[in-house]
Amino acid sequence: MFVRNVWYVAAFESEFEQPFVARRLLNVPVLMFRTSSGRLSAMDDACPHRLLPLSQGKRVGDEIRCGYHGMCFSAQGECTHVPGQTNVPSAAKVKTYPLELRHGLAWIWLGDQTLADPDLIPDVHWNGSPDWAASRGYHNIGANFRLLNDNLLDLSHETYVHEDTIGNDEEESIANYAANVTVEANCLTRAHREMPNIDAPPFFAMSLGGASVINRWQSAINLVPSINLTIVGFHPVDQDRSGALIGHVLHLLTPETETSTHYFWAFVRNYKIDDQAMTESVQKAIAATFDQDKVILEIQQRQMTERNVEVPLVAIKLDQAPIQARRLLEQRLKDEAENPAHVIAPPKLVPEHSFALLEEV
């Protein structure tokens, strides 16, 4: 089951440089494109004649031509031409969906279209801000989005899964630093950790130009149903916290099916924002890190499917934030089932300055 009355990321803005983008979103096949006037369009990826995916056809101007019999459809989903006849059947229409561009991302609404208020789009403005440098990427993960939420809320796994990138040695296991878990507005979970005086993991040493001992902190944030942020701050132990380097990792998850997830991500930083070499280096490092997550998550999904069970089978202290977020998700699903017009305005994910958030925790 999916929450539907919410905006999901459907694509990066840069993807609309191609004729069209075709994706399955919440198990709905969707075709998206930008018209010559700049308007975004999203429609069912199926011709109403014989259901051939329109993505198997061709874009002609601002229309999509079916690759089977040549029927053409406008950005509004209206059939404009049927080869061999002058009349167009009134039923020859393709369902369209609200699609909005914000923060360098295309957001789609697959629920009740009368509720699709663009003001309900979560604020992840750092991805498109000139004050932050962004290293972006995409993974398709063969696992239910809940497993990704769990993974991103319990960052203690970094010690073991990501020991060559962002993890610490076992002697400094992240699990040893207690997480402070809080809930806001019945839809947002935060888990914050302070990790003072630790050996710098490879990624952080690279960012600092070789510092060996650092103070580090991180906040894992989950907004129902599947927007996640990791706020990281770090600095050499002999320097003041006010000069810390800050990074926001945007984990923007959109279910593809019940067992697969679109993972749009970006690491945005407030330091060396004009250093293109660093942007590329960070992109490679983060991609490699999420490659490691992909292996673990897909194994979990296969195990769950084969054994017909849900996880965690045994809950431990580290599951506090993931379990809390799942409870909020289940409540949201229940509320929407009972009231099809149910929506929640997303609260502010992060104060204007990440450092302010970290000082308040």
C-alpha distance (Angstrom), angle and dihedral (degrees) to the residues before:
residue distance angle dihedral
M1 . . .
F2 3.78 . .
V3 3.79 135.0 .
R4 3.79 103.2 -118.2
N5 3.80 106.6 179.5
V6 3.79 93.1 77.0
W7 3.81 138.7 81.8
Y8 3.82 115.9 -101.1
V9 3.79 127.9 -168.8
A10 3.80 108.5 -106.7
A11 3.82 101.2 173.8
F12 3.77 146.5 -20.6
E13 3.80 113.0 -93.4
S14 3.81 89.7 -119.1
E15 3.81 90.8 63.3
F16 3.80 90.6 71.4
E17 3.77 90.4 73.3
Q18 3.82 84.8 86.4
P19 3.83 122.3 73.3
F20 3.81 93.2 -99.7
V21 3.81 143.1 -21.8
A22 3.81 121.1 -130.9
R23 3.81 120.8 -163.8
R24 3.78 140.0 154.2
L25 3.82 107.5 -122.6
L26 3.81 121.4 -176.7
N27 3.81 84.9 -10.9
V28 3.82 90.2 -57.6
P29 3.83 116.5 120.5
V30 3.80 107.2 -131.9
L31 3.81 133.5 -176.0
M32 3.81 117.3 -157.0
F33 3.79 134.5 -175.9
R34 3.79 143.6 157.3
T35 3.81 116.7 -117.9
S36 3.79 123.7 -135.4
S37 3.83 88.1 -99.6
G38 3.82 90.9 55.9
R39 3.79 97.4 -105.4
L40 3.79 116.9 141.1
S41 3.79 119.4 -132.2
A42 3.81 130.7 -167.9
M43 3.79 124.0 -177.2
D44 3.79 141.8 160.7
D45 3.77 109.2 -75.5
A46 3.81 93.6 -129.1
C47 3.78 132.9 89.7
P48 3.84 109.5 -125.7
H49 3.82 89.4 -136.0
R50 3.82 103.7 64.5
L51 3.82 102.0 -16.2
L52 3.79 97.8 -109.6
P53 3.82 105.9 158.5
L54 3.78 108.3 -100.7
S55 3.79 86.7 -138.3
Q56 3.81 85.6 71.1
G57 3.78 87.3 64.4
K58 3.77 133.4 61.3
R59 3.76 139.0 -92.1
V60 3.79 112.5 -120.6
G61 3.79 111.8 -173.4
D62 3.79 106.1 -52.7
E63 3.80 93.5 -21.2
I64 3.80 136.1 82.8
R65 3.80 117.0 -130.2
C66 3.80 117.6 -154.6
G67 3.78 113.0 -121.1
Y68 3.82 93.6 -139.9
H69 3.83 108.4 54.4
G70 3.81 102.3 -3.7
M71 3.80 99.5 -110.4
C72 3.82 110.1 162.0
F73 3.79 128.1 -142.0
S74 3.80 130.7 -165.3
A75 3.80 126.7 -134.2
Q76 3.82 86.0 -96.0
G77 3.81 91.4 57.5
E78 3.81 94.8 -108.4
C79 3.79 118.7 140.6
T80 3.80 108.2 -121.3
H81 3.80 102.0 176.3
V82 3.79 139.9 21.7
P83 3.82 113.8 -171.3
G84 3.83 112.9 -123.3
Q85 3.79 97.2 22.3
T86 3.79 140.0 63.4
N87 3.78 99.9 -146.2
V88 3.79 121.8 75.7
P89 3.84 115.7 -145.1
S90 3.81 111.3 -117.6
A91 3.82 90.0 -130.4
A92 3.80 92.3 56.9
K93 3.80 95.1 104.5
V94 3.77 134.2 122.5
K95 3.80 120.8 -142.1
T96 3.79 113.6 -113.7
Y97 3.81 131.5 -157.7
P98 3.81 133.8 -150.6
L99 3.81 109.7 -96.0
E100 3.81 120.6 -177.7
L101 3.78 132.0 -175.6
R102 3.80 115.7 -137.5
H103 3.82 135.6 146.2
G104 3.80 91.4 5.0
L105 3.81 91.0 -58.0
A106 3.80 136.2 101.8
W107 3.82 111.6 -128.3
I108 3.81 122.2 -161.0
W109 3.81 130.4 -160.2
L110 3.81 114.6 -150.6
G111 3.81 98.0 172.0
D112 3.80 133.0 73.1
Q113 3.80 101.7 -22.4
T114 3.80 93.3 -150.6
L115 3.82 87.2 67.3
A116 3.82 96.5 50.6
D117 3.80 98.4 118.5
P118 3.85 111.1 168.1
D119 3.81 87.9 -145.5
L120 3.82 86.6 72.4
I121 3.82 90.8 66.5
P122 3.83 108.5 113.6
D123 3.80 115.3 -110.6
V124 3.81 108.2 -111.5
H125 3.80 93.7 146.1
W126 3.83 93.2 149.7
N127 3.81 88.7 80.2
G128 3.81 91.0 66.5
S129 3.80 100.8 28.0
P130 3.83 122.3 115.5
D131 3.81 87.4 -144.7
W132 3.80 91.6 67.5
A133 3.81 131.8 52.8
A134 3.80 113.7 -135.2
S135 3.80 129.8 -151.3
R136 3.81 105.6 -170.0
G137 3.78 137.4 -170.5
Y138 3.78 147.8 150.8
H139 3.79 135.0 -130.9
N140 3.79 129.3 -176.2
I141 3.79 106.5 -144.6
G142 3.80 120.9 -162.1
A143 3.79 93.4 -141.1
N144 3.80 139.7 86.9
F145 3.80 112.7 -87.6
R146 3.81 91.0 -119.1
L147 3.79 89.6 68.2
L148 3.80 89.2 54.1
N149 3.80 90.9 49.1
D150 3.81 89.1 51.4
N151 3.79 91.9 48.4
L152 3.80 93.1 50.6
L153 3.80 95.0 47.0
D154 3.80 94.1 49.8
L155 3.80 103.9 54.4
S156 3.79 93.2 168.9
H157 3.80 86.6 96.8
E158 3.82 88.7 73.0
T159 3.82 89.6 83.3
Y160 3.79 92.1 61.9
V161 3.80 107.6 23.3
H162 3.81 98.1 38.7
E163 3.79 103.3 30.9
D164 3.81 92.1 136.2
T165 3.82 95.7 50.5
I166 3.83 121.0 21.9
G167 3.82 102.5 -7.0
N168 3.77 130.0 102.1
D169 3.80 129.1 -133.0
E170 3.79 115.3 -84.6
E171 3.80 89.1 -107.2
E172 3.81 86.5 64.7
S173 3.79 97.1 37.1
I174 3.79 112.2 175.5
A175 3.80 87.6 -132.1
N176 3.80 88.1 69.2
Y177 3.81 89.9 66.8
A178 3.79 107.8 75.4
A179 3.80 118.0 -126.3
N180 3.79 119.4 -131.4
V181 3.83 104.6 -142.1
T182 3.81 121.0 -161.2
V183 3.82 135.8 168.9
E184 3.81 129.6 -144.9
A185 3.80 135.0 -168.7
N186 3.81 93.0 -10.5
C187 3.80 90.1 -79.6
L188 3.81 110.6 63.0
T189 3.82 130.9 72.3
R190 3.80 125.0 -169.3
A191 3.80 127.5 -170.0
H192 3.80 114.6 -174.2
R193 3.82 129.3 -170.9
E194 3.80 132.3 -174.2
M195 3.83 115.3 -155.2
P196 3.80 109.8 -178.2
N197 3.79 127.3 -175.1
I198 3.81 98.9 7.1
D199 3.78 133.7 146.6
A200 3.79 109.2 -92.4
P201 3.83 112.9 -108.6
P202 3.83 113.7 -130.8
F203 3.81 96.1 -96.3
F204 3.79 93.7 51.0
A205 3.80 93.5 44.3
M206 3.81 88.4 52.6
S207 3.81 91.9 50.3
L208 3.80 91.7 49.6
G209 3.77 95.1 45.0
G210 3.78 96.5 -109.9
A211 3.83 107.9 -34.0
S212 3.80 109.5 161.3
V213 3.83 104.6 -162.9
I214 3.80 121.9 39.5
N215 3.77 146.2 167.9
R216 3.80 108.0 -122.8
W217 3.79 135.8 -178.8
Q218 3.76 135.7 174.4
S219 3.78 139.0 -172.3
A220 3.79 120.6 -156.8
I221 3.80 111.6 -155.3
N222 3.80 128.4 -170.5
L223 3.80 124.1 -171.5
V224 3.80 113.8 -167.7
P225 2.91 123.8 -76.2
S226 3.81 105.6 13.2
I227 3.81 117.0 -36.0
N228 3.80 110.3 119.8
L229 3.80 133.3 179.6
T230 3.76 131.5 -173.7
I231 3.79 112.1 -158.5
V232 3.80 112.0 -161.6
G233 3.79 130.3 -175.3
F234 3.80 128.6 178.3
H235 3.78 142.4 161.4
P236 3.82 138.4 165.6
V237 3.80 111.4 -81.4
D238 3.80 91.2 -118.4
Q239 3.81 92.5 58.4
D240 3.80 131.4 74.2
R241 3.80 121.5 -96.3
S242 3.79 91.4 -125.4
G243 3.82 88.4 71.0
A244 3.80 94.2 52.3
L245 3.78 121.4 138.1
I246 3.81 110.9 -117.5
G247 3.77 129.2 -155.0
H248 3.79 130.7 -179.5
V249 3.78 114.7 -157.7
L250 3.80 109.7 -158.2
H251 3.80 112.9 -154.4
L252 3.81 103.7 -174.9
L253 3.78 107.9 -176.5
T254 3.79 126.0 -168.7
P255 3.80 119.2 178.9
E256 3.79 112.8 -120.9
T257 3.81 94.9 -176.4
E258 3.79 134.2 -24.3
T259 3.80 88.4 -80.0
S260 3.81 103.9 33.9
T261 3.79 136.3 56.0
H262 3.80 138.6 -162.3
Y263 3.81 106.8 -131.7
F264 3.82 112.0 -161.9
W265 3.78 109.6 -178.8
A266 3.77 142.3 175.8
F267 3.79 133.7 -179.9
V268 3.79 106.9 -150.7
R269 3.80 120.3 -172.5
N270 3.79 136.6 -170.6
Y271 3.82 95.4 -146.4
K272 3.81 133.6 76.4
I273 3.77 88.3 1.2
D274 3.82 92.8 168.4
D275 3.80 93.6 50.8
Q276 3.80 102.3 106.4
A277 3.78 92.3 179.0
M278 3.81 89.7 58.2
T279 3.81 91.0 47.0
E280 3.80 89.8 55.4
S281 3.80 92.7 43.3
V282 3.79 91.3 51.0
Q283 3.80 90.6 48.2
K284 3.80 91.3 55.1
A285 3.80 93.0 45.3
I286 3.81 93.8 49.1
A287 3.81 92.2 45.1
A288 3.80 89.6 52.8
T289 3.80 90.2 48.6
F290 3.80 92.6 52.1
D291 3.80 90.5 45.8
Q292 3.80 85.3 63.4
D293 3.81 91.3 49.9
K294 3.81 89.9 49.9
V295 3.81 91.6 58.9
I296 3.81 93.1 50.7
L297 3.80 95.9 43.5
E298 3.79 95.1 48.3
I299 3.80 91.5 49.3
Q300 3.82 88.9 52.3
Q301 3.80 91.5 50.7
R302 3.81 92.3 50.0
Q303 3.79 91.2 48.3
M304 3.80 91.9 49.7
T305 3.79 91.6 49.0
E306 3.81 94.7 46.8
R307 3.80 93.6 45.8
N308 3.83 95.5 36.4
V309 3.81 92.5 -132.2
E310 3.79 139.1 121.7
V311 3.79 126.7 -128.8
P312 2.91 144.8 -85.2
L313 3.80 92.2 46.4
V314 3.80 87.3 179.1
A315 3.80 119.3 25.3
I316 3.80 120.2 -140.6
K317 3.80 132.2 -175.9
L318 3.81 91.4 -90.9
D319 3.81 89.6 63.2
Q320 3.81 93.4 67.1
A321 3.81 96.7 101.4
P322 3.83 96.6 39.1
I323 3.80 91.6 49.4
Q324 3.80 91.6 47.4
A325 3.80 91.1 51.2
R326 3.80 91.2 48.5
R327 3.79 89.8 53.6
L328 3.79 90.5 53.7
L329 3.80 90.2 48.2
E330 3.80 92.9 50.4
Q331 3.80 90.4 49.0
R332 3.80 90.5 50.6
L333 3.81 90.9 51.1
K334 3.80 90.3 49.2
D335 3.80 92.7 48.1
E336 3.80 92.4 49.7
A337 3.81 91.8 47.6
E338 3.80 90.7 52.3
N339 3.81 94.0 41.9
P340 3.84 114.8 26.6
A341 3.83 89.1 -164.9
H342 3.81 93.4 57.1
V343 3.81 114.9 130.6
I344 3.81 134.6 158.5
A345 3.79 123.1 -150.2
P346 3.82 106.4 -128.7
P347 3.80 114.3 -115.7
K348 3.79 121.5 -130.8
L349 3.78 106.9 -73.7
V350 3.80 98.0 -154.7
P351 3.81 132.8 8.7
E352 3.77 115.3 -110.4
H353 3.79 90.6 -89.7
S354 3.79 119.5 39.7
F355 3.79 88.5 -149.9
A356 3.81 90.2 61.7
L357 3.80 89.9 54.7
L358 3.77 91.8 50.0
E359 3.78 93.1 48.7
E360 3.80 91.0 51.8
V361 3.80 95.0 52.5
